[in-house]
Amino acid sequence: MTSGDPETVFAGYWLWGDARRHGGDSDAAVRLYRHAIDAADGGDDPAAARVRIDLARALRDRDRRDEASAELERALRSDEPDVRLPAGNLLGAWAFEDGDLEAAAEAFGRAAAVDAEDERVAELAEMAAKNVIVVANKAFSEGVHRIAVRALALAARAGYPEDALRMAGKRAAECAGSGDRDAAMLYVEGAAAFLDDPGPDLQIQLADLYVSAGLPERARAAYERLADHPDAEIRLVATGRLVPLLREAAETERLAPSADRTAEQPLDPSAQALLGSVLGMLRSEQGDEEGALRTLRAAAETGAPAALFALGQELVEQGRMDEARDVLARIPEDSRVGRRTLVVLGNTHHDSDPARARDLYLRALDGPGEPDAHAESNARMYLGSLGKQARDWPEALRWYQRVIDAGDEQAALAAAHLGELAYWLGDRGSAIRFYELTLATGTTQADLVGEAAYRLGELRHADGDLAEARAHLQRAADSGDESFAAEARALLSKLRAT
């Protein structure tokens, strides 16, 4: 310390502070770290920013939280990514620990946005982005949707727009499913700020979120606008999105003019194949099965995996299983629709050859194709179904539980299947557990609510818990599912007569 050399003095105080802090003397460490900062050109030297992180930790040890956060804020102003990232992550972690989710999101967001070339530093940026998503999830679970949306926006701006949009869609769907339309719209409209491009691609993604939020009429309006877009490729995507919405309204004929106009304009081969697939699906929806097959076969001649998949699906729908298998077998497993193809192929063997179906479903989960959450969820559901058909409780539980644990949109259905299997096997405890879980997911699907509520009412009645039985049976009677509603009303009548 007496050498007079600034670098030596700086390093000496820093190391001495480390030693005192690790020895449990945080007060001394604070003094020594401040001496080190002063020695580093009055604290303006970049090296001083690194010491500030250690100083912040020592101050936090002494419960001097505001001072600790202030030091990290100063470190965040450094020009060095390897200083700003740990400072931002630490500031976010402390805010999260203190319950200040808004501050945590902002701190993690600033860290995640740091442009880092060094691999180790880049890993810290990725960790910060993941932490922003953690904050968004926590805010959602606490019902603080404004902060959740802000956190997702920060994640998107840090280079993870797809993750943010997917999460916004999931949360919008959950809010809509629970009846909180205002919160659902907050996620949907907040997503408009996730991307800078206000063009048609963003409009399609936002329309997708309207679907997730349970607002198909708004999604349909957006898709219909884009179905007349000057760009044929945009028109093609919008037309494809409109198919399921117009199918529900029995109005698929409205798509034909737009699709025909698109067909008249030049497209690259893959887009032309996709267009042929859309036109084929339209004809199928309109009841023209032979016309649909002609159009889909023509599109499939390109060899495009998506066109082959559309043809294979239509053949399955028409019961032409042998030809469907031949077509689907031509699709490479490492293509974008590879995993989805394996699931459909598995379906063609599901009842006739369960062992073959199981192998295909497992390949859909572990195969070389691009990740496909929808296909993987369906594969797990079908694997659970095979276990259920075989009355194999451990096997069914293994796969259905994975769907439930993932918070998948099919979680309620998976829980209901387990409840039914347990009921068949006479396992009353598991039946009650999974039927209660079915209702706890917040599902509004009439058949699931009707079955779960009726079975719970029946089981509670057998246990002698008449009050609980009446409550469940009344819910089943009001579910809108006529099969279980009728049984529930019959049992309620018996209870009232006793």
N, C-alpha and C positions, 0 to 999 in steps of 0.2 A: 504493500500500500504506500510505502515511502519512496518507491523508485522514481516517482515523478513522471513515468511514462504513462500517458493517458490510457492506452490500450491495456497495459498491465493493471493499472488501478481499476479500470472498468471490470476486467475479467476477475480480478481478485474479490471485489465487492460482490459480484454476481455469485461466484462459487461459495463465498463465505455465507451469503444469504441462503443459498441452497442447503448448506450444511446445517445452519441454525433452524431452518424450517423443517428439515427432515428429522432434526433432533427434538422437535416439538416446541421450539421457541419462536412462534410466529411473530411476536412483537419485534424481536431483534431482526428477524428476516425482513420485515417491512422496512425498518430503518436502513438495513444494508442494501436492499434492492433500490431504495431511493438514492442512496449514495452512488450506486452503479449507474443509474439513469443520469444523475447530475454529471458524472464523470464522462458520460458519452455525449460530449458537446451540449451540455445543458438539457439533454433529453431529446434533441432533434436528430441525433444520429439514428439511422435505421436499426442499428443493433439495440438501441434502447427499447424499441417496440417489442422485441422478444422478451426483454426483462419485465416489461409491463404485464405480460401474461403470468409470469411467476409471481409478481407483486400482487396481481389480482387474486391469485389463489391464496396467498398469505393473508390478504385482507378478508377474504371470504372465510378463512379459518377462524378469524377473530369476529366473525358475524358482522363485519363492516361492509354490508352488501352493496350499498349505493356506491361507496368508494371503489369497490372491486369492479362493479359494472362500468364505472367511469373509466377505469384504466383499460378495460377491454375495448371500450369505444375508441379510446385514443389509439390502441393497437390496430383497430380495424381501419384506421386512416393511413396505415402504412402502405407503401407501394409494393411491398413484397407479398406475393401470394401465400408463401409458406408461413407468414405471420398472420395475415388476415383470416385465413381459413381456420386455424385452430382457435383464434380469438372469437370468430363468429360462432363456431360450433360450441365453444365453452359458454359464451353469453347465452346462446339459445338453450343449452342444457340447464343452466341455472334458472332462466326464466320459466322453463317448463317445470322444473322442480318446485319453483315458488308458486306455480299455478297461474302464471301470467302467460296465457296461450298466445295472445296477440304479440307480445314482445318476443316470445320464442319463435313464432313464425317469421317475424321480420328479421331476427338475427340469423336464423338458419337460411332464410331466403337470400340475405346478403352474402353469406358464405357460399351458398350453392352457385351464385352468379359469378363467382371469381373465375377468371379465365386462367387455367393452370395447364402448363405443358408437362411439367414433371409428373411422372406416373404416381408417385406417392402422394403428391399434393392433389392430383386429380381424384384419387380415391377419397380424400377428405371432402372434396366438392361433391362427389357422388353420395357420400354419407350424409352431408348436409341436406341434399335434395330429398333423400329418403326420410330424413328427420322432419322436413317440412310436411311430407305426406302423413307422418305419424301425428304431427300437430293437427292436421286437418281431420284425421280420424278421431282424435281425442275431442276436438271442438264439436264434431258432429255428434259424438256420443253424449256430450253435455248439452246438446241443443243450441250451441252458440254458432249458428249457421253462417253468420256474417264473417266470423273469423275463419271458419272452415273454407269458405269460398276464397277469401283473401290468401290463405295458405296455398290453395290449389293454383291460384293465379301466379304466386311466387314460384311454385314448382314449374309451371309452364314456361315462365320467362327465364328460368334457369336451364332450359334445354330439355324439359320433360313434358312437352305439350300433350303427347298421346296419353301418358299416364294420368295427367290432370283431367283431360277430357273424359277418359274412361271412368275415373273416380267420380267426376261431377255427374255423369250419367247414372252411375250406380246409386249415388246419394239422392239424386232427383227422383229415381224410381222408388227408393225406399220411403222418401217423404210423401210422394204421391200415394203409395200403397197404404200409408198410415193415415191418409186424409189431410195431410198438411200441404195443401197446394201452394201456399205462399212460400214455404221453404223450398219446395220443389222448383218453383219459378226463380227463386234466388240463385239456385245452382245453375239453372239453364241460362238465365240472363247474365249471370256472372261469368259464365264460360265465354261469352262474346268478347271479353277482354283478354282471354288467354292468348289469342293469336293476333298478330298485327295485320294480317291479310284479311280485309273485309270482303273478299271475293266469293265466288260461288262455292268453292270448296268449303270455306268456313260456314256458309249458309247451309250446306248439306249436313255438316257435322252438328250444327245447332238444331236443325230439324230432327236429327237423330236423337238429340237430347230431349226434344219435346215429346218424342215417343216414349223415352224412358220416364219422363215426368207424368205420364198418363194423360198427355194432351195430344192425342192423335189428330184432332181437327186442325190444330195449329201446324203440326208437322205436314199434314196433307196439303195445306195451303202453300207452304214453302216448297214442297216437292212439285206441286202442280205449276208454280211459277217457273221453277227451274226446268221442268219438262219441256218448256218452250224456249229455253235458253239458246242463243245463237250457236254456242259451241256444242257440236254433236256429242262429244264425250260427256259433257256435263249433263246433257239431255238424257243420255243413256243411263248414267248413274241414278239420276232422279227418277227415271221411269222404273228402274229396278226397285227402288225404295218404295215406290207407290204401289207396287203389286200387292203386298200383303194388306195394305190399308184399304185399297179398293176391293180386295177380295172379301174383307169383312163387311163391306157395304154392298157387296154384290154388284159392283159397278166397274169391273175390269174392262168392259168394252170401251170405256172412256180413254184408255191408254193407247188404243190402236192407232189413232191419227198421229200422235206424237212419235210412237215407235216406227210407224211407216215412214214419216218424214226423216227420221234419223237413218233409216235403212237406205234412203236415197242419197245420202251424203257420204263422201269418202272417209273411211276409218281404217286404222291399222288392223292387221289380221286378228290380233287378240281381241280388240274392241268389237270387230265385226262378229267374231264368234260369240262374244258375250251378248251382243244385240240379238243374234239368232236365238240364243238361249232365252232371252226375255220374251221375244215374240212367240217362241214355242210355249213358254209358260202361260202367256196370255191366251193362246188358243186352247190350251188345256183347261184354263179357268172358265172359258166360254163353252166348254163341253165338246170341243172339236178334238177328240183324242187322236184320230189319224192325222189330222192337219198338224197337231202339235208334234207328233213323232216325225213327220216329214221335215218340219222346220228344224227340230232339234238334231235330227240325223245330218242334215246339211251343215249345221253349225259344227257338229262333232267331226266332220270330215277334215277340219283344220287341224285336228289333233290337240287343240287347246284343252288343258285339263278342266277348266271351268265349264266348257261346252260338253265335254264327255260326262262330267259330273251331273249336269242338268239333264242330259239324255238318260243317264243311269237312273236318276231319281224318278223320272217320268215312267220309265219301264217298270220300276218297282211299284209305283202307284197303280199301274195298269195290270200288275200281277204277272208280268213277263220276266220271271226271276232268272231263268237261264241266260237270256240275252242281257239282262241287267248286269249279271255277274261278269259276263264277257266284256262288256263296255267298261265297267268300273275297274276291271283288272288291268286295263290299258293306262290307267292314270298312275304316274310315278308317285311313290310314297313320299318323296321329298319335295313334292309340289306344294303350292299354297293350299290346295284342297285335299292334300294327301291324307291327313288325319280324319277329315270329315268323310272321305271316301271309305276308309277302313271301317268307320262306324256304320255307314249304310250297308257295306258288304256284310258286316257282322249281323245286321238286322235280317238280311236275307237267309241267314242260317240260324237265327235265334231259336226258333222252335224245332226245326228239323235236325240240327246238329249243334247242340249247345257247346260242345268242346271246341269246334271250329269257330263258332261265334266268339267264345271267350278269348281265343288266341288273337282274333282280329281286333277286339276291343283293347286288349293289352298292347298290341302294336300301335293302336291309335294314341295310347298314352306315352309310349316309350320310343316311338318310331323316329325316323330322321326328318320328317316334315316340319314345316314352320309351326311354332306354337299356335294353337287354336283353342281358346278357352271354351268356346261353345261345344266343339267336338269332344274335348276332353271331359267336360261336364256330362255330356250325353253318354260317353263311354263308361264313366263311373256309374251312371244311373242304370245302364243296361247290364253292367257286371253285377250290380246289386240285384237287378231283376232276375238274373240267372240264379243267384243264390236264393232268392225268394221262391222261385219256381221249384227249386230242389229242397225247399224247407231247410236250408243250411243257414242257421242263424249267424254263426261267426263270419261266413262269407258275405252274406247280405249286409251285416253290420259294418264290416270292413269298408265296403264301397259306398254305401249310403251315408255313413258317418263322415266320410271325406267330403262329400257334397255339402253336408250340413256345416262342417267346420269351416269350409271355404266361404260361407255366407252366400252361396250361390243362389241364383233366382229360383232354382229347383229345390232349395232346401226344404220347403214345406212339403213338397211331394215326396222327397226322400224320407222325411220323418213319418209321413203318413204310411208309406210302404212298410217301414219298420214297425209302426204301431199295429198294422194289420197282420204282419207276419207273427209278431209276438202274441196277438190275439188268437191266431190260428193254432199256435203252439201251446196255448194255455199259460203263457208267461204274463200274468196279470200286471206285475210291477213294471215290466218293460213296456207293455201295451199302454198303461197309463202314462208312463214317462214320455213316450214318443208321440202319443196323441196330444198330450199337453204341449209338447214342443211344437207340434204342427200348428196349434192355435197361437202359440207364443210368437211365431214368426210374423204374425200380423197378416197372414194371407186372407184374401177376400174371395178366393176361388170357392164357389158354392159347394162343389162336390167334396173338396177337402174339409171345409168347415163342417158340412153336414155329417160326413163320416166320423171325423174326430170327435165332434161334440156328442153325437149319438152314442158312440162306443164308450166315451167317458161317462155319459149319463147312465148307460147300461151297467158299467162296472161299478160305479158309485152306488147305484141302486142295489146291486148284489152285496155290496159291503155294508148296506144299511144306512148310508149317508144320504138321506132323502133330500135334504136342502141342496146339497151339491148336485145330486142327480137331477133335480128339477131345473136348476140353472142351466146345466149342460143340455138337457133335453129341449128346453125352450129355445136355446140358441140353435140347436139342430133343426127344430121346427121352423125357425125363421130364416134358415140358411138359403132357401131358394132351390135346394137340391131335393127334388120331389121324392126320390126313393128313400132317403134317410129321414126326410121331413115327415113323411107319412108314418114311418115306424116310430119316430119320436112322439108324434101326436098320439099314437095308439098307447104308448107306454105312459105318457103324461095322463091320459084318461084313466088308466088303471090306478095311477098314484093318487089322483083326485078322488077316486071311488073308495080308497082305503082310509 
